Amino acid sequence: MGIRAFVTGGTGFIGANLVRLLLEEGYAVRSLVRANSSLDNLRDLDVEIVKGDLNDPDLWRQMLGCQVLFHVAAHYSLWQADQEALYRHNVLGTRNVLAAARKAGIERIVYTSSVAAIGVGAQGEIVDETHQSPVEELIGHYKKSKFLAEQEAMRAARAGLDVVVVNPSTPIGPLDIKPTPTGDIILRFLRRQMPFYVDTGLNFIDVRDVARGHLLALEKGQAGDRYILGHQNLSLKQLLDQLAQLTGYSAPQHTVPAWLPLSVAWIDERVLAPLGKQPSIPLDGVRMADKPMYYNATKAVRELGLPQSPLITALKDAVDWFVTQGYVGS
């Protein structure tokens, strides 16, 4: 039997791709899943499933016998109403996972943070791991919770736990089961539901390169250090043009003025949501799009050997996966 890896978040987008890679590399995998989680992304895989929660006081018992830990699980939401859940899962959950790992004798940990924890530079500025936006300037409770969770990992590293932090940018590819916000953009494009686009930009990377980056961080990363797992900085329009090239569909040609989605989101969350109406656009999501979120992953490429697979391949595989899984419809 090879090294046994304990993985949180193994049913999710990054986690499911990581689990597959670990199995291919000869690791035995034990995956923590919530009682109500869909297991579709782990179906037919040789994975030991354990049910539980990040904040379980006896979580360490489920880690016994594992040598390494990948803490990938996180609560993602841009809705302001989810503030309490974000801090409970992302911050307190990470604190508990790290304490459990110490008690269980885990030898090495890779913690999945996010570029969200790093923040953004000035308008259009490309930043690396040395940048840190003040927590009060991070937009929304998701970003703030990921920053505070990363601080938990760094604190544990300073206290002697062997923890490496990775900060994925925006992954694209198969197994985007929820889907992610970027997956939702791809789906809306495929469904021909995107007549306009927002003038923003992101750093994109093949999700399988993100998974490989986790394994490389385990093998080569410096404890207490962080590594951006990213690849290509593109405007949203450039991404949509690549989707048009792949599918033959026309890309939207006109932007939405910033005030329009901001107004809709404000009414949704501040007026309609308290009245019991389901909001459609998160206010924090609109505010985030105001600045391009561009990153430099040179450190991970140089020190870890992070692959930089063509983004067009990731987009094609994402499109194919959504189509074959029935997300697009007839």
Beta strands, then each sheet from edge to edge (+ up, - down):
strand 1: 4-8
strand 2: 28-33
strand 3: 47-51
strand 4: 68-71
strand 5: 108-112
strand 6: 163-168
strand 7: 170-172
strand 8: 196-197
strand 9: 201-206
strand 10: 226-229
strand 11: 232-235
strand 12: 254-255
sheet 1: 3+ 2+ 1+ 4+ 5+ 6+ 10+
sheet 2: 7+ 9+ 11-
sheet 3: 8+ 12+
end
